[in-house]
């Protein structure tokens, strides 16, 4: 049945001629993984051989950022090429009341520009497989289907509208699996229940026939493959169960890498796919404290420190990337997730929608043909509900050149770091570099004021919640 559905979608648009060579694109967005958790980015506690092989044949970018330290807005920026604040998605989408409390939209407006929609209009087959979290969760049951954002087909988890895989759980010694997020059945179907430890394989097994049908029809394809294995709660296979939060995290990390390997191997083993496919791998934000690790950077998920917003980036595409750069690490180029949409449209020779991207075309850098950075600064605003968790957090941040500045909504309490020389943000240079600090604080406040407001200032006045004993 799934194959017939995929085939019907792929027959709707004629194939491109041979002279219109456009790359297939696979975007692997991993949930809550730290900058230092791939072994090719320094992890010595666990190996990620399938990602490492992509890196050894492709490119690693070590000064790449996401546009939020938390999932939904980060995914929004990647999807739209714009700051997520424009669409009032500034923290994770939750139930209706909590979204309203934080001054957020209930879902991504389907009028927003999306990379998938632009590619589909140009003849691409488009599919989303994995976590969505841009609308349709908890009691928000009237959100648009994922296919309304430019995807021919979708298969998601408990945080999206449409067909889904939902998780069964099993611990050592148990014989009867449990169910979590069972209420998500009402957010669209059909629903397939499977072990959480195998769900990435479920998404891969749906993506591969979609890819093969597109190739058979001589059509380029674009897919999101967005796994959530390393987002807590952690459920590794029973035979890989270990004690401790970090140990459980590493178990699911290794298992996710193994399951993704099936997709990577399939593309690599098929010449017409290997020579004309770009695979892009990144994380949506920094790690949950005590689980993933951010390498040498301070901070974690939810913070504007480097550990919250810097992401590993691996780009693989032997038929498109600079061959002499294969296996290299780019330590110079500064750009962010919202730059990927305009860059991929440029590579695909697809006309951009009539909107103003906040992202820039950095396609030569992405393909290893340049080490240029984006020209403009990158700005961040903290999630409105993350001011006082584990101590007060800065409201705004900006990266420009070697400088990273953090400050309050009004530009006070500036902290300035040279993150090239001081990636751990240890030495505050705001006193020594007053002119730079004042200029960047003014720019950050101006950017913040140009964006739709959320309830961050109001919630920032709340007293921090006491930890449960």
Number of C-alpha atoms within 10 A of each C-alpha: 6 10 11 9 12 20 17 11 16 25 14 10 15 12 19 16 9 8 6 10 13 20 24 24 21 24 18 21 23 24 24 27 30 32 32 22 24 24 15 21 22 15 17 11 11 15 18 21 16 21 20 19 15 25 23 18 19 28 26 28 25 19 20 23 30 29 32 33 34 28 27 24 29 27 29 30 28 25 23 26 28 26 27 28 23 15 21 23 30 32 27 21 26 21 15 16 12 14 21 14 15 22 20 24 19 23 24 23 16 15 9 17 22 22 24 27 21 19 24 20 13 17 18 29 32 27 27 26 26 29 24 27 24 27 25 28 27 18 14 20 18 13 18 18 19 25 19 12 20 21 23 22 22 24 26 26 29 28 22 29 30 23 22 27 26 21 23 21 19 19 15 11 7 10 8 10 12 13 16 12 14 13 12 23 19 15 25 17 15 11 19 14 13 16 20 24 22 18 23 25 20 19 26 22 15 19 23 16 15 25 26 17 20 24 18 12 17 16 24 26 26 24 25 23 26 26 25 23 27 27 19 15 12 23 24 27 18 14 8 15 16 15 7 10 16 16 19 20 25 23 22 23 24 20 22 24 19 17 20 19 20 16 20 20 12 15 21 17 10 11 11 13 20 20 16 18 24 25 21 21 22 25 27 32 34 34 30 22 15 12 21 26 23 28 15 15 21 17 23 28 26 25 26 29 24 25 29 29 30 29 31 26 25 26 24 28 26 20 15 19 21 18 16 10 17 20 17 15 19 20 13 15 19 24 27 25 28 28 26 24 27 25 22 21 21 16 17 19 15 17 13 19 14 7 10 11 18 16 25 22 22 26 20 16 21 30 23 24 15 14 16 16 19 19 14 13 17 23 21 23 29 23 24 21 22 22 23 16 15 11 8 13 19 22 27 24 27 23 23 16 17 14 19 24 29 29 24 20 21 15 20 14 14 22 20 29 24 20 20 15 11 15 18 18 23 13 14 15 18 18 12 10 12 13 11 16 24 17 11 25 27 16 17 29 22 14 15 20 12 11 15 14 16 22 17 21 16 13 17 17 10 11 11 15 9 8 7 4 3
